[in-house]
Amino acid sequence: KWNPYRLAAGAILFGFVNAIQLRMQAMAGQMVAYQILLMLPYLLCIVVLTMVSRKAGGPANLCVPYKRE
């Protein structure tokens, strides 16, 4: 289930949330600490990766040494 399209979707999601937090910083002003808003993209990625990784499986021969015959 290792797919480059899923990787691209994750990168787009991270960029989108990063853009949203910049807008929220401009709108919120002093109401919310900017450090909390800076954490949003990273926290969302950790949550999404945790949820997705439960179902994901790696390639069958991952970490199996190659022996030339």
N, C-alpha and C positions, 0 to 999 in steps of 0.2 A: 504494500500500500504506500510505498514511497513514491510520491508523484510530484513532478516539478510544478504542476498547476496548483497543487495545494500550497506549495511553498510561495508561489506568486500571490495567491490569495491571502496568505498570512502577512506578506510584506505590504500588500495594499491595505489590509486591515490596520496594521501598525501605523502606516502613513496617514490613514484617515483619522485614526484616534489622536495621533500627534497633532494634526491640523485642528481638530476639534478642541484639544486642550489649549492650544494657542489662542483660539477665539474665546474660550471660556476665561482665560487669564485677562484678556482685554476687556471683557464684559463684566467680570466679577470684581475687578479692581482690588480693593483691600478686604473684601468680604471673606474670601477664602485664601488661605496661604498658598502661594504659588508652588511650593514644594509638593503639596498634595496633588495639584494639577499636573505637575511634571511626572508624577508616578503613574498616572492613569494608563498610558500606552503599555508600560511594562507590566503592570498588574493585570491588565486585560489579556496580554499575551500569555502570561503565566497561567491564568485561569483557562483560556482556550486550549493551550497545549496540554494541560492536565486532563481536560475533558476528552480531547481527541486521542491522546496517547493511550488511554485505557483500551481502545479498540484496535489500535494500530499494531501490526506485526512487522517485523523486519524480514529481510530476505532469508531464505532457508540456509544458505551457506555463509552467513555472516559470521566472522571470527573462526572459520574453519580453515586451517592452513592448506595451501595448495601444494600438492606433491606431484611433481612431474614424473611420468612413468617412462 
